[in-house]
Amino acid sequence: VKFGLFHLTENSGLIMISKRLWNSRSLLPELQMEESTYCQLLAEFFVSKEKMSEIEIFSNYLSEETGLVTVSTTQVDGRVLSSVVNCGMIEHPLTGGTCVAFVSGSKAARLKHIDRGSQVTITARRGWAWSSVTGPADLIRPEQVPESIDKEQMRLLLREVFHAAGGVHDDLEEYDRAMAQEGRVVVCVTPERVLGNP
């Protein structure tokens, strides 16, 4: 694991710092603390990371770079199709659980893959660290809105996903019109598996 200029390893619950790097004080002239103090701070940092749930870690990734991620689905021939979108965490409008959501063009190939049963993998990378979620997706289309969602709720849902992904718009009414005219679809992915290298 990389932490600043220090390369750390985790073994049997212990965080160890490279003696060679520690002794190279010229690399870090601003570091004014004892080795034991620094190692203790590092240990506390990693313990706090362990206390965070995997989905919380993924959510933290989305809070950076306006939720920029890679979305992957499986084509009918088994090949993987990937593209870049902005997404955010919201309450699933149908189940009430936590989901990762993004707005998709109505003609995007990924929608056909999902209709056919493809699961969705969403991967966020920030520097050398990454986190991904995989799970089934629900498509909420304006022309096929579920009974529990009316037209007004669909408009607000599109806004909610937009804001959750860090979106900002000077004229939200214009945004609403554009989403309706383009028939934009809300994709809600339920995380069943979370992987990463934070």
Backbone as a chain_set.jsonl record, in Angstrom:
{"seq": "VKFGLFHLTENSGLIMISKRLWNSRSLLPELQMEESTYCQLLAEFFVSKEKMSEIEIFSNYLSEETGLVTVSTTQVDGRVLSSVVNCGMIEHPLTGGTCVAFVSGSKAARLKHIDRGSQVTITARRGWAWSSVTGPADLIRPEQVPESIDKEQMRLLLREVFHAAGGVHDDLEEYDRAMAQEGRVVVCVTPERVLGNP", "coords": {"N": [[0.849, -1.175, 0.0], [0.549, 2.232, -0.777], [1.518, 5.189, 0.849], [1.81, 8.365, 0.746], [5.221, 9.116, 0.493], [5.949, 6.8, 1.602], [6.121, 3.274, 1.583], [3.999, 0.803, 2.507], [3.398, -2.233, 4.268], [1.053, -4.757, 5.197], [0.843, -7.053, 7.69], [-0.353, -9.764, 9.396], [-2.067, -8.069, 10.81], [-0.445, -5.978, 11.558], [1.035, -2.825, 10.919], [3.794, -2.004, 9.071], [6.696, -0.039, 8.61], [9.088, 0.821, 6.143], [12.398, 0.5, 7.1], [14.533, 1.466, 5.73], [13.516, 3.601, 4.221], [12.626, 5.179, 6.294], [14.985, 5.889, 7.549], [16.108, 7.447, 5.612], [16.145, 10.377, 6.013], [16.551, 12.696, 4.584], [14.83, 12.652, 2.498], [12.43, 13.439, 3.5], [12.384, 16.139, 4.858], [10.551, 17.676, 6.222], [9.333, 16.109, 8.065], [8.7, 15.813, 11.363], [8.776, 13.95, 13.739], [8.825, 11.123, 15.972], [9.77, 7.785, 15.002], [8.132, 5.736, 16.097], [5.836, 7.173, 16.757], [4.925, 7.992, 14.258], [4.41, 5.522, 13.034], [2.35, 4.647, 14.674], [0.356, 6.497, 14.058], [-0.086, 5.794, 11.416], [-1.045, 3.191, 11.766], [-3.461, 3.725, 13.093], [-4.753, 5.077, 11.059], [-5.155, 3.049, 9.127], [-6.734, 1.275, 10.573], [-9.042, 2.793, 10.856], [-9.8, 2.861, 8.207], [-10.461, 0.191, 7.833], [-12.742, 0.004, 9.332], [-14.607, 1.255, 7.832], [-17.265, 0.484, 5.645], [-17.239, -1.522, 2.656], [-18.81, -0.428, 0.638], [-19.014, 2.172, 1.49], [-16.424, 3.042, 1.127], [-16.308, 2.906, -1.653], [-18.219, 4.846, -2.234], [-16.887, 7.112, -1.329], [-14.943, 7.36, -3.279], [-16.527, 8.169, -5.4], [-17.161, 10.708, -4.652], [-15.173, 12.267, -5.552], [-13.863, 13.854, -8.478], [-16.31, 14.311, -9.778], [-17.802, 11.894, -9.73], [-16.734, 10.273, -11.769], [-16.501, 7.386, -13.67], [-15.869, 4.023, -14.94], [-18.077, 2.119, -16.803], [-19.142, -1.167, -17.271], [-20.563, -3.681, -19.308], [-21.898, -6.868, -20.443], [-21.764, -8.126, -23.703], [-23.812, -9.825, -26.175], [-22.216, -11.689, -27.412], [-20.415, -12.305, -25.511], [-18.287, -10.603, -25.16], [-16.891, -7.727, -23.473], [-18.301, -4.571, -22.99], [-17.266, -1.326, -22.453], [-17.599, 1.937, -21.06], [-17.346, 5.462, -20.279], [-18.831, 7.218, -17.627], [-20.661, 9.504, -15.476], [-21.51, 9.01, -12.139], [-23.51, 8.43, -9.141], [-24.302, 7.825, -5.637], [-27.451, 6.783, -4.554], [-30.697, 6.442, -2.975], [-32.347, 3.539, -3.847], [-34.953, 3.883, -6.104], [-36.968, 1.988, -6.357], [-36.584, -0.167, -4.612], [-35.63, 0.881, -2.239], [-33.161, 0.403, -1.171], [-29.53, 0.877, -1.09], [-28.02, 2.177, -3.989], [-26.025, 2.427, -6.981], [-26.168, 4.948, -9.266], [-26.766, 6.213, -12.583], [-27.289, 8.394, -15.4], [-28.404, 7.505, -18.577], [-28.098, 7.545, -22.152], [-30.901, 6.95, -24.262], [-30.504, 5.226, -26.374], [-28.232, 3.838, -25.927], [-26.003, 1.092, -26.136], [-25.558, -0.411, -23.867], [-27.972, -0.58, -22.513], [-29.483, -2.478, -23.841], [-27.969, -4.71, -23.28], [-28.346, -4.916, -20.526], [-31.105, -5.315, -20.432], [-31.115, -7.84, -21.456], [-30.09, -9.26, -19.417], [-27.525, -8.844, -18.501], [-25.165, -8.218, -15.938], [-23.855, -5.318, -14.239], [-20.758, -3.679, -14.031], [-19.142, -1.248, -12.208], [-16.472, 0.89, -12.112], [-14.268, 2.85, -10.256], [-11.433, 4.894, -10.433], [-8.82, 6.391, -8.737], [-5.957, 7.88, -8.939], [-3.539, 5.526, -8.038], [-5.229, 3.892, -6.729], [-8.274, 1.971, -6.581], [-11.775, 1.127, -6.876], [-14.545, -1.045, -7.191], [-17.926, -1.904, -8.079], [-20.271, -4.528, -8.563], [-23.276, -5.727, -9.955], [-26.83, -6.463, -10.415], [-28.93, -4.489, -12.579], [-31.487, -2.004, -12.643], [-33.616, -0.556, -14.998], [-34.986, 2.564, -15.476], [-37.169, 3.869, -17.414], [-38.472, 6.693, -19.183], [-40.649, 6.233, -20.875], [-41.556, 3.862, -19.968], [-42.317, 3.918, -17.245], [-42.265, 2.651, -13.946], [-45.14, 1.612, -11.971], [-45.007, 2.719, -9.461], [-43.758, 5.115, -9.783], [-44.38, 8.321, -10.844], [-44.787, 10.786, -13.499], [-43.793, 13.243, -12.562], [-42.188, 12.415, -10.445], [-40.3, 11.029, -11.885], [-39.014, 13.085, -13.228], [-37.834, 14.417, -11.064], [-36.211, 12.366, -10.139], [-34.301, 12.102, -12.166], [-33.005, 14.521, -11.812], [-32.025, 14.116, -9.22], [-30.15, 12.031, -9.536], [-28.386, 13.3, -11.253], [-27.39, 15.373, -9.585], [-26.297, 13.812, -7.542], [-24.162, 12.741, -8.833], [-22.47, 14.818, -8.886], [-23.211, 16.811, -10.599], [-23.828, 20.071, -11.954], [-26.006, 22.67, -12.855], [-26.989, 25.6, -14.534], [-29.578, 26.164, -15.229], [-32.057, 24.437, -14.272], [-34.593, 23.82, -15.156], [-34.332, 23.859, -17.901], [-32.594, 21.731, -18.092], [-34.33, 19.685, -17.273], [-36.118, 19.698, -19.438], [-34.437, 18.946, -21.548], [-33.66, 16.359, -20.748], [-36.137, 15.058, -20.869], [-36.85, 15.37, -23.592], [-34.812, 13.931, -24.808], [-35.294, 11.459, -23.868], [-33.979, 10.278, -21.683], [-32.568, 7.68, -19.633], [-32.685, 6.271, -16.378], [-30.274, 4.444, -14.72], [-30.028, 2.041, -12.303], [-27.889, 0.47, -10.23], [-27.581, -2.287, -8.189], [-25.383, -2.953, -5.656], [-23.769, -5.974, -5.4], [-21.374, -7.16, -5.2], [-18.286, -5.965, -4.081], [-15.172, -4.789, -4.917], [-11.676, -3.918, -4.676], [-8.723, -1.815, -4.405], [-7.88, -0.001, -2.217]], "CA": [[0.0, 0.0, 0.0], [1.341, 3.451, -0.826], [1.025, 6.282, 1.679], [2.804, 9.405, 0.523], [6.472, 8.558, 0.009], [6.214, 5.573, 2.33], [5.491, 2.063, 1.085], [3.622, 0.065, 3.704], [2.877, -3.583, 4.114], [0.211, -5.159, 6.306], [1.136, -8.455, 7.963], [-0.935, -10.2, 10.668], [-2.694, -6.937, 11.481], [0.535, -4.964, 11.925], [1.494, -1.94, 9.869], [5.24, -1.86, 9.198], [7.267, 0.975, 7.735], [10.419, 0.456, 5.681], [13.464, 1.149, 7.849], [15.407, 2.177, 4.801], [12.9, 4.882, 3.905], [12.594, 6.008, 7.501], [16.334, 6.398, 7.803], [16.451, 8.437, 4.584], [15.474, 11.585, 6.479], [16.681, 13.783, 3.611], [13.677, 12.593, 1.602], [11.295, 14.072, 4.159], [12.895, 17.08, 5.855], [9.469, 18.294, 6.981], [8.803, 15.144, 9.02], [9.249, 16.099, 12.683], [8.193, 13.085, 14.75], [9.536, 9.873, 16.191], [9.31, 6.676, 14.168], [7.031, 5.042, 16.755], [4.653, 8.025, 16.656], [4.442, 7.951, 12.879], [3.839, 4.199, 12.798], [1.082, 4.596, 15.39], [-0.613, 7.257, 13.257], [-0.415, 4.981, 10.248], [-1.887, 2.09, 12.22], [-4.795, 4.272, 13.354], [-5.344, 5.389, 9.758], [-5.627, 1.842, 8.47], [-7.835, 0.737, 11.361], [-10.228, 3.573, 10.499], [-10.207, 2.431, 6.869], [-11.076, -1.119, 7.943], [-14.059, 0.166, 9.93], [-15.517, 1.705, 6.79], [-17.768, -0.597, 4.807], [-16.721, -1.475, 1.289], [-19.609, 0.482, -0.182], [-18.668, 3.524, 1.911], [-15.171, 3.361, 0.453], [-16.656, 3.185, -3.05], [-18.913, 6.133, -2.25], [-15.883, 8.161, -1.197], [-14.328, 7.535, -4.589], [-17.457, 8.905, -6.255], [-17.211, 12.107, -4.23], [-14.106, 12.958, -6.265], [-13.93, 13.874, -9.951], [-17.729, 14.273, -10.15], [-18.293, 10.531, -9.926], [-16.275, 9.718, -13.046], [-16.275, 5.941, -13.552], [-16.004, 3.182, -16.126], [-19.204, 1.194, -16.698], [-18.948, -2.318, -18.166], [-21.635, -4.667, -19.451], [-21.517, -7.998, -21.295], [-22.489, -8.213, -24.952], [-24.391, -11.137, -26.448], [-21.148, -12.61, -27.803], [-19.534, -12.518, -24.374], [-17.296, -9.538, -25.013], [-17.255, -6.688, -22.523], [-18.385, -3.207, -23.506], [-17.01, -0.364, -21.384], [-17.681, 3.353, -21.409], [-17.135, 6.337, -19.131], [-20.0, 8.008, -17.258], [-20.63, 10.076, -14.128], [-22.572, 8.384, -11.365], [-23.556, 8.77, -7.725], [-25.035, 6.909, -4.768], [-28.77, 7.258, -4.152], [-31.617, 5.403, -2.503], [-32.991, 2.924, -5.009], [-36.352, 4.349, -6.142], [-37.915, 0.875, -6.358], [-36.376, -1.077, -3.482], [-35.275, 1.61, -1.037], [-31.791, 0.106, -0.779], [-28.491, 1.72, -1.665], [-27.663, 1.804, -5.352], [-25.18, 3.329, -7.758], [-27.045, 5.345, -10.372], [-26.31, 7.168, -13.59], [-28.25, 8.67, -16.469], [-27.903, 6.957, -19.841], [-28.817, 7.819, -23.388], [-31.905, 5.909, -24.492], [-30.077, 4.309, -27.431], [-26.942, 3.251, -25.563], [-25.985, -0.364, -26.261], [-25.565, -1.036, -22.537], [-29.342, -0.826, -22.072], [-29.878, -3.768, -24.424], [-27.266, -5.749, -22.532], [-29.015, -5.039, -19.228], [-32.407, -5.931, -20.701], [-30.867, -9.253, -21.728], [-29.686, -9.91, -18.182], [-26.144, -8.555, -18.12], [-24.894, -7.426, -14.752], [-23.087, -4.103, -14.532], [-19.615, -3.397, -13.166], [-18.786, 0.171, -12.209], [-15.138, 1.005, -11.522], [-13.731, 4.198, -10.044], [-9.991, 4.889, -10.178], [-8.277, 7.666, -8.298], [-4.53, 7.608, -8.812], [-3.243, 4.092, -8.108], [-6.252, 3.166, -5.987], [-9.511, 1.779, -7.339], [-12.845, 0.384, -6.227], [-15.585, -1.364, -8.175], [-19.116, -2.63, -7.631], [-20.931, -5.318, -9.607], [-24.592, -6.195, -9.553], [-27.91, -6.303, -11.392], [-29.366, -3.1, -12.774], [-32.863, -1.707, -13.019], [-33.725, 0.564, -15.932], [-36.21, 3.343, -15.289], [-37.345, 4.6, -18.661], [-39.618, 7.613, -19.132], [-41.795, 5.682, -21.603], [-41.995, 2.655, -19.265], [-42.133, 4.223, -15.833], [-42.972, 1.727, -13.047], [-46.365, 2.156, -11.401], [-44.712, 3.468, -8.239], [-43.108, 6.379, -10.131], [-45.145, 9.085, -11.828], [-43.997, 11.648, -14.371], [-43.096, 14.235, -11.75], [-41.133, 11.715, -9.712], [-39.249, 10.709, -12.853], [-38.266, 14.328, -13.439], [-37.032, 14.65, -9.873], [-35.209, 11.302, -10.058], [-33.223, 12.485, -13.084], [-32.253, 15.589, -11.13], [-31.328, 13.543, -8.064], [-28.981, 11.301, -10.023], [-27.494, 14.328, -11.777], [-26.73, 16.033, -8.46], [-25.505, 12.814, -6.82], [-22.932, 12.546, -9.607], [-21.699, 16.059, -8.861], [-23.628, 17.695, -11.675], [-24.286, 21.437, -11.664], [-26.633, 23.259, -14.049], [-27.492, 26.95, -14.265], [-31.01, 26.232, -15.508], [-32.541, 23.073, -14.095], [-35.787, 23.599, -15.972], [-33.81, 23.5, -19.215], [-32.084, 20.363, -17.924], [-35.499, 18.806, -17.279], [-36.642, 19.612, -20.81], [-33.484, 18.179, -22.359], [-33.764, 14.95, -20.351], [-37.407, 14.531, -21.367], [-36.789, 15.304, -25.055], [-33.862, 12.892, -25.21], [-35.742, 10.174, -23.334], [-32.901, 9.711, -20.863], [-32.919, 6.535, -18.782], [-31.944, 6.156, -15.125], [-29.768, 3.09, -14.482], [-29.769, 1.842, -10.878], [-27.145, -0.775, -10.027], [-27.559, -2.757, -6.799], [-24.076, -3.562, -5.423], [-23.753, -7.302, -4.805], [-19.968, -7.477, -4.945], [-17.432, -4.792, -4.082], [-13.744, -5.109, -4.94], [-10.869, -2.713, -4.798], [-7.372, -1.722, -3.876], [-7.81, 1.361, -1.694]], "C": [[0.886, 1.227, 0.0], [0.705, 4.516, 0.054], [2.062, 7.382, 1.605], [4.049, 8.796, -0.08], [6.786, 7.222, 0.663], [5.468, 4.41, 1.697], [5.252, 1.149, 2.273], [3.195, -1.339, 3.347], [2.085, -3.922, 5.344], [0.405, -6.649, 6.515], [0.601, -8.8, 9.346], [-1.469, -9.024, 11.474], [-1.725, -5.849, 11.872], [0.913, -4.135, 10.719], [2.982, -1.696, 10.076], [5.744, -0.833, 8.203], [8.693, 0.584, 7.377], [11.486, 1.236, 6.445], [14.346, 1.982, 6.922], [14.842, 3.54, 4.457], [12.889, 5.793, 5.122], [13.948, 6.65, 7.755], [16.784, 7.421, 6.765], [15.759, 9.749, 4.906], [15.527, 12.716, 5.459], [15.518, 13.803, 2.634], [12.489, 13.356, 2.174], [11.762, 15.036, 5.242], [11.803, 17.685, 6.718], [8.914, 17.368, 8.056], [9.466, 15.33, 10.375], [8.531, 15.251, 13.733], [9.011, 11.808, 14.852], [8.946, 8.778, 15.301], [8.099, 5.989, 14.782], [5.734, 5.835, 16.656], [4.057, 7.948, 15.264], [3.783, 6.613, 12.576], [2.487, 4.055, 13.485], [-0.005, 5.341, 14.62], [-1.04, 6.472, 12.034], [-1.338, 3.832, 10.628], [-3.314, 2.566, 12.451], [-5.516, 4.588, 12.054], [-5.925, 4.139, 9.118], [-6.736, 1.164, 9.254], [-9.126, 1.47, 11.018], [-10.731, 3.186, 9.124], [-10.936, 1.1, 6.945], [-12.491, -1.019, 8.491], [-15.076, 0.642, 8.904], [-15.997, 0.505, 5.988], [-17.22, -0.43, 3.399], [-17.49, -0.484, 0.435], [-19.362, 1.929, 0.214], [-17.373, 3.969, 1.238], [-15.448, 3.708, -1.01], [-17.335, 4.546, -3.171], [-17.934, 7.287, -2.133], [-15.159, 8.418, -2.511], [-15.215, 8.406, -5.477], [-17.523, 10.378, -5.887], [-16.122, 12.935, -4.902], [-14.352, 12.885, -7.771], [-15.354, 13.702, -10.463], [-18.198, 12.876, -10.535], [-17.87, 9.884, -11.22], [-15.883, 8.255, -12.875], [-16.286, 5.285, -14.937], [-17.129, 2.189, -15.877], [-19.026, 0.082, -17.721], [-20.157, -3.242, -18.124], [-21.163, -5.748, -20.409], [-22.403, -8.058, -22.528], [-22.975, -9.649, -25.184], [-23.329, -12.155, -26.832], [-20.133, -12.84, -26.69], [-18.467, -11.463, -24.184], [-17.823, -8.464, -24.071], [-17.248, -5.326, -23.204], [-18.217, -2.248, -22.341], [-17.131, 1.056, -21.912], [-17.547, 4.166, -20.119], [-18.381, 7.181, -18.887], [-19.729, 8.667, -15.907], [-21.774, 9.456, -13.345], [-22.49, 8.795, -9.896], [-24.35, 7.735, -6.956], [-26.375, 7.547, -4.385], [-29.548, 6.106, -3.524], [-32.347, 4.854, -3.717], [-34.473, 3.294, -5.022], [-37.383, 3.23, -6.102], [-37.804, 0.003, -5.114], [-36.083, -0.367, -2.162], [-33.872, 1.331, -0.536], [-30.808, 1.078, -1.399], [-28.168, 1.244, -3.072], [-26.717, 2.84, -5.945], [-25.965, 3.664, -9.016], [-26.361, 6.305, -11.331], [-27.392, 7.321, -14.645], [-27.639, 8.234, -17.791], [-28.742, 7.434, -21.017], [-29.747, 6.66, -23.696], [-31.486, 4.889, -25.539], [-28.733, 3.649, -27.128], [-27.03, 1.727, -25.594], [-26.07, -1.053, -24.908], [-26.976, -1.372, -22.069], [-29.852, -2.163, -22.616], [-29.221, -4.915, -23.668], [-27.957, -6.0, -21.192], [-30.386, -5.696, -19.39], [-32.259, -7.441, -20.897], [-30.395, -10.002, -20.481], [-28.26, -9.655, -17.74], [-26.084, -7.806, -16.796], [-24.01, -6.253, -15.152], [-21.947, -3.984, -13.524], [-19.243, -1.933, -13.331], [-17.474, 0.323, -11.452], [-14.705, 2.461, -11.444], [-12.244, 4.082, -9.746], [-9.559, 6.295, -9.81], [-6.794, 7.469, -8.009], [-4.28, 6.127, -8.99], [-4.285, 3.253, -7.382], [-7.525, 3.047, -6.821], [-10.516, 0.998, -6.5], [-13.926, 0.123, -7.266], [-16.745, -2.086, -7.511], [-19.705, -3.361, -8.824], [-22.28, -5.779, -9.088], [-25.616, -6.019, -10.66], [-28.353, -4.853, -11.46], [-30.845, -3.04, -13.126], [-32.851, -0.485, -13.919], [-35.061, 1.265, -15.713], [-36.326, 4.285, -16.477], [-38.561, 5.512, -18.572], [-40.85, 7.068, -19.844], [-42.312, 4.404, -20.954], [-41.795, 2.832, -17.762], [-42.905, 3.218, -14.977], [-44.178, 2.402, -12.407], [-46.09, 3.034, -10.176], [-44.064, 4.819, -8.511], [-43.948, 7.107, -11.181], [-44.214, 10.019, -12.601], [-43.184, 12.675, -13.588], [-41.945, 13.59, -10.969], [-39.97, 11.332, -10.635], [-38.385, 11.937, -13.104], [-37.327, 14.596, -12.268], [-35.935, 13.6, -9.712], [-34.022, 11.606, -10.971], [-32.36, 13.586, -12.475], [-31.42, 15.02, -9.988], [-30.054, 12.819, -8.493], [-27.931, 12.279, -10.545], [-26.706, 14.993, -10.657], [-25.844, 15.059, -7.688], [-24.167, 12.558, -7.514], [-22.099, 13.82, -9.679], [-22.085, 17.05, -9.93], [-24.124, 19.041, -11.184], [-24.843, 22.029, -12.947], [-27.217, 24.613, -13.682], [-28.999, 27.067, -14.437], [-31.576, 24.822, -15.439], [-33.812, 22.79, -14.894], [-35.389, 23.239, -17.397], [-33.258, 22.078, -19.189], [-33.238, 19.368, -17.976], [-36.033, 18.609, -18.692], [-35.74, 18.751, -21.683], [-33.577, 16.685, -22.024], [-35.033, 14.309, -20.909], [-37.381, 14.358, -22.878], [-35.89, 14.168, -25.532], [-34.243, 11.512, -24.68], [-34.695, 9.491, -22.471], [-33.413, 8.674, -19.869], [-32.069, 6.555, -17.52], [-31.562, 4.688, -14.929], [-29.396, 2.986, -13.008], [-29.134, 0.473, -10.663], [-27.115, -1.112, -8.539], [-26.24, -3.47, -6.537], [-24.197, -4.93, -4.729], [-22.32, -7.736, -4.488], [-19.165, -6.189, -5.043], [-15.984, -5.248, -3.991], [-12.954, -3.819, -4.972], [-9.487, -2.852, -4.218], [-7.184, -0.296, -3.355], [-6.504, 1.627, -0.971]], "O": [[1.887, 1.257, 0.715], [-0.508, 4.722, 0.01], [3.07, 7.346, 2.31], [3.966, 8.044, -1.051], [7.778, 6.579, 0.319], [4.306, 4.55, 1.316], [6.193, 0.764, 2.966], [2.691, -1.594, 2.253], [2.394, -3.436, 6.432], [0.154, -7.435, 5.6], [1.025, -8.222, 10.347], [-1.332, -8.997, 12.697], [-2.145, -4.863, 12.477], [1.093, -4.666, 9.623], [3.39, -1.23, 11.14], [5.262, -0.771, 7.072], [9.426, 0.069, 8.222], [11.489, 2.467, 6.445], [14.834, 3.051, 7.288], [15.577, 4.526, 4.403], [13.108, 7.0, 5.02], [14.033, 7.819, 8.133], [17.727, 8.175, 7.001], [14.884, 10.19, 4.161], [14.664, 13.594, 5.455], [15.239, 14.828, 2.011], [11.646, 13.859, 1.431], [11.555, 14.775, 6.427], [12.076, 18.157, 7.821], [8.105, 17.798, 8.878], [10.653, 15.042, 10.532], [7.76, 15.781, 14.533], [9.777, 11.459, 13.953], [7.782, 8.838, 14.902], [7.138, 5.686, 14.076], [4.659, 5.258, 16.493], [2.84, 7.851, 15.102], [2.729, 6.563, 11.941], [1.581, 3.417, 12.949], [-1.144, 4.88, 14.536], [-2.211, 6.481, 11.657], [-2.293, 3.529, 9.913], [-4.268, 1.896, 12.055], [-6.727, 4.399, 11.943], [-7.052, 4.157, 8.623], [-7.605, 0.532, 8.654], [-10.183, 0.85, 10.902], [-11.938, 3.177, 8.881], [-11.91, 0.881, 6.224], [-13.346, -1.843, 8.168], [-16.278, 0.451, 9.087], [-15.212, -0.394, 5.686], [-16.795, 0.656, 3.003], [-16.908, 0.219, -0.392], [-19.483, 2.826, -0.621], [-17.238, 5.123, 0.83], [-14.901, 4.674, -1.544], [-17.058, 5.306, -4.099], [-18.123, 8.327, -2.764], [-14.804, 9.555, -2.821], [-14.726, 9.265, -6.21], [-17.899, 11.209, -6.714], [-16.141, 14.164, -4.832], [-14.983, 11.948, -8.261], [-15.58, 13.026, -11.466], [-18.897, 12.693, -11.531], [-18.581, 9.019, -11.731], [-15.039, 7.922, -12.043], [-16.654, 5.893, -15.942], [-17.137, 1.496, -14.86], [-18.789, 0.349, -18.899], [-20.699, -3.543, -17.06], [-20.16, -5.581, -21.103], [-23.63, -8.044, -22.427], [-22.584, -10.569, -24.465], [-23.508, -13.353, -26.61], [-19.111, -13.492, -26.901], [-17.806, -11.432, -23.145], [-19.031, -8.307, -23.893], [-16.3, -4.977, -23.908], [-18.941, -2.34, -21.35], [-16.805, 1.336, -23.065], [-17.624, 3.625, -19.016], [-18.924, 7.783, -19.813], [-18.701, 8.42, -15.277], [-22.897, 9.387, -13.844], [-21.524, 9.427, -9.468], [-24.994, 6.869, -7.548], [-26.427, 8.697, -3.949], [-29.113, 4.954, -3.542], [-32.897, 5.61, -4.517], [-35.177, 3.041, -4.044], [-38.557, 3.489, -5.839], [-38.808, -0.508, -4.617], [-36.265, -0.945, -1.09], [-33.428, 1.956, 0.427], [-31.192, 1.985, -2.138], [-28.055, 0.042, -3.315], [-26.627, 3.972, -5.47], [-26.38, 2.768, -9.75], [-25.501, 7.096, -10.945], [-28.29, 6.487, -14.766], [-26.489, 8.559, -18.089], [-29.938, 7.691, -20.885], [-29.415, 5.507, -23.42], [-32.05, 3.796, -25.594], [-28.164, 2.975, -27.987], [-28.013, 1.145, -25.135], [-26.597, -2.161, -24.81], [-27.171, -2.33, -21.32], [-30.568, -2.888, -21.926], [-29.835, -5.958, -23.444], [-28.131, -7.145, -20.776], [-30.777, -6.534, -18.578], [-33.151, -8.217, -20.555], [-30.308, -11.23, -20.486], [-27.823, -10.185, -16.719], [-26.856, -6.876, -16.561], [-23.484, -6.205, -16.264], [-22.143, -4.164, -12.322], [-19.053, -1.443, -14.444], [-17.373, -0.067, -10.289], [-14.765, 3.202, -12.425], [-11.833, 3.275, -8.912], [-9.895, 7.263, -10.491], [-6.424, 6.951, -6.955], [-4.738, 5.525, -9.962], [-4.224, 2.024, -7.421], [-7.818, 3.903, -7.656], [-10.155, 0.306, -5.548], [-14.193, 0.969, -8.12], [-16.573, -2.788, -6.515], [-19.648, -2.877, -9.955], [-22.413, -6.173, -7.93], [-25.301, -5.484, -11.723], [-28.172, -4.089, -10.512], [-31.376, -3.912, -13.814], [-32.164, 0.499, -13.642], [-36.122, 0.643, -15.758], [-35.685, 5.334, -16.541], [-39.566, 5.153, -17.96], [-41.975, 7.396, -19.468], [-43.374, 3.905, -21.327], [-41.179, 1.996, -17.101], [-44.077, 2.954, -15.248], [-44.228, 3.629, -12.312], [-46.838, 3.969, -9.889], [-43.84, 5.593, -7.581], [-44.195, 6.581, -12.267], [-43.004, 10.033, -12.377], [-42.027, 12.942, -13.913], [-40.863, 14.165, -10.855], [-38.811, 11.314, -10.22], [-37.161, 11.834, -13.182], [-36.166, 14.959, -12.461], [-34.854, 13.903, -9.208], [-32.872, 11.39, -10.59], [-31.137, 13.577, -12.61], [-30.26, 15.39, -9.807], [-29.003, 12.984, -7.874], [-26.736, 12.105, -10.307], [-25.491, 15.159, -10.764], [-24.764, 15.431, -7.229], [-23.176, 12.206, -6.874], [-21.135, 13.896, -10.442], [-21.373, 18.029, -10.156], [-24.759, 19.141, -10.134], [-24.23, 21.908, -14.007], [-27.863, 24.759, -12.644], [-29.628, 27.957, -13.865], [-31.574, 24.098, -16.434], [-34.074, 21.645, -15.263], [-36.036, 22.406, -18.031], [-33.431, 21.317, -20.141], [-33.145, 18.334, -18.637], [-36.359, 17.492, -19.093], [-36.218, 17.928, -22.463], [-33.572, 15.847, -22.926], [-35.013, 13.166, -21.364], [-37.828, 13.336, -23.399], [-36.175, 13.523, -26.541], [-33.596, 10.516, -25.003], [-34.539, 8.27, -22.52], [-34.521, 8.774, -19.344], [-30.869, 6.825, -17.58], [-32.417, 3.803, -14.968], [-28.558, 3.742, -12.517], [-29.77, -0.557, -10.889], [-26.669, -0.302, -7.726], [-25.991, -4.511, -7.144], [-24.675, -5.015, -3.598], [-22.092, -8.574, -3.616], [-19.343, -5.412, -5.981], [-15.619, -6.005, -3.091], [-13.498, -2.753, -5.26], [-9.133, -3.87, -3.622], [-6.455, 0.507, -3.936], [-6.289, 2.731, -0.471]]}, "num_chains": 1, "name": "protein.A"}
